Amino acid sequence: MSPRPTRKAPRSRRRRIIGALAGLFLLIVVLGVLALPFLGVPGEAEAAKEDLDTAVSALQSGDLRASRDAVADAREHVDAAQGDIQGLGGDVWSVIPFLGTPVADARHLVQALDDATAVAEIGVDLSPKVSGKQATLFRDDQVDEATLDEVLEGTRRIADHLRSAEAELDDVRGTSPVVGTTIAARRDEAAAQVTPMLDTYEGLEPTLDQLPAFLGFEGERSYLVAMLNPAELRYSGGAALAFSPLFFDEGSLELGESRTVANDPGLQTEASWRKVSRNNFHLGKTRVANSTFAPGWSVSGEELLRAWRETHDKRHDGVIALDVVALSKLLGVVGGIEVPGYGEVTQSNLVETLIGSYDQYYPDPNAQDSLNDPLIPAFKDAMFSGGDYLTKARALGAAADGRHFAMYFRDEAVQEGITTLGLDGDLADVEGDYVGVFTQNINGSKVDYFQRRRLSLDVTLGKEGAATNQLDVVVDNATPPYALPVPDPRFGYFTRYAVINVAAFLPAGISMDQATLRGESWEPRVRSHYQHSYAVARMELDPATYGEASMDYTVPDAATVDEAGNLVYRLAIDPQGTVDPQTVEVRVHIPRGYRATTLPEGWSARGRTLSFTTGALEATQTWEIPIAATESTR
């Protein structure tokens, strides 16, 4: 006979269930207690971020003390957040499947914020050494080697923290329910700041490594400073009419004698030199002033150095080119300066005073050359005296944006960094569509000071990515009435007549469909210049008249096309270093059945036409416009 079942088994099972529930409850309580510190993390992190924003604003305004205080506050908040999220509770929660993902993400975000704060700490420590009136990096025409080493080492430590921050952000998943979207947004916001900073450093790294050599700590280096005159334009900017050698030896700076046509026979001598490979703008036997016809300074700079070597028997390691507009931007930082022959010049009156009217030099056209002798020393004093070098560097960066300032160095590592900073004076890289319209003065006049230019680009985009473009260029010779007591010579310093070449630089591989010049049919010759095509129109403009050129052409790869038929249209437009920036109007007609998903800042849409207009193109503009095919189009 089978034994009767006992009633103890259900009680035992209930006890096990109750025990398990009690254990689970205890675990939840423990995890809850461990999670309590997490409640303060978002507030501490947000406070730290606000402090860092305050520090940046204070530093930009020159308030170093306020910047230091804000960074110190940020450090307190970050340390508090680290203590909350990186302790035992964080260790436990981060390994729990599913529930631990947002905790692990938060730990990565806080560590990235810690690295960002470390970057700020290094920055405010280095700032007084390179900026402000008491900067120690450069004084009395001497670079302090110890300070330079400290700055370079600090910059490398900044890069280490940026790399660490980028790695932490890469590890953030942002996939958890409820909070995942917020976490991903914070990650992307931080990456949008960290990644460009790191990219800039990595582009500059070769230059930073070569900086001691650049400053003459590994043997004397010499550079040719060229003062450009935008009243007489070349495709590269103003004509180079005044020069001075700049020497660095063991960090000591010395500026050589200013040279102009008035005091240097070598600048009046025609000579021949070996042309830069593939430079169609090399003229053969000519004067130094005609060596900079190519639109980019990596070519014109090398041509100038070769011309100088031939005419002056002196080899230089690079070129620093700037015009009076760039010098005026520097004066916006340092204030007015005394220039012999001109008196006090300021940011507001320098350009007009120096090149606004050549009638003041009549009847001697070389009188201005003698007065220009002090300009390069004035630039040297404005740039290298009185500290505040970061603000001055930003002013020159703004000048470079408008192609009023450029640097070219034969050392490839140094030049790589110059390109990263956007100071190389070269044309924008072509990826998609491109326009750069430049004029070149060919009658030795100074009327380009009065030049006004209007550019209109009309783009009809096809589904396959090709574009049919119409480019209209209007050049206005807006000179004042001729006022001298002799007939207008039609060339030289005092004329009001303009004889110019107008060059339109376009993407490589374009096909010209038709063109008109001043209302008449015109068949331009399309040639290649490295990554670009170009066509040149000659215009002879009477005083107070204008000329028009129009070109219809096809760009085969103006937009990329993905497998779904979606387009991405890319366009870059370069300015020329004119006194009065050109106006630009762009219209892009997208295919029927397509729509622009996002528009860059400054653009508008009306139907299938996208538009951009600016009254002053003062920097290279690059745009990327995604254009989606609708379901009915696919």
Buried (B, 14 or more C-beta within 10 A) or exposed (E): EEEEEEEEEEEEEEEEEEEEEEEEEEEEEEBEEBBEBBEBBBEBBBBBBBBBEBBBEBBEEBBBEBBBBBBBBBBBBBBBBBBBBBEEBBEBBBEEEEEBBBBBBBBBBBBBBBBBBBBBBBBBEBBBBBBBEEBBBBBEBEBBEEBBEBBBEBBBBBBEBBBBBBEBBEBBBBEBEEEBEEBBEBBEEBBEEBBEBBEBBEBBBBBBBBBBBBBBBEEEBBBBBBBBBBBBBBBBBBBBBBBBBBBBBBBBBBBBEBBBBBBBEBBEEEBEBEBBEEBEBBBEEBBBBBBBBBBBBBBBBBBBBBBBBBBBEEEBBBBBBBBBBBBBBBBBBBEBBEBEEBEEBEBEBBBBBBBBBBEEBBEEBEBBBBBBBBBBBBBBBBBBEBBBBBBBBEBBBBBBBBBBBBBBBBBEBBBBBBBBBBBBBBBBEBBBBBBBBBBBBBBBBBBBBBBBBBBBBBBBBBBEBBBBBBBBBBBBBBBEEBEBEEEBBBEBBBBBBBBBBBBBBBBBEBEBEEBBBBEEEBEBEBEEBBBBBBBBBEBBBBBEBBBBBBBBBBBBBBBBBEEEBBBBBBBBBBBBBBBBBBBBBBBBBBBEBBEBEEBBEEBEBEEBBBBBEBEEBBBBBBBBBBBBBEEEBE
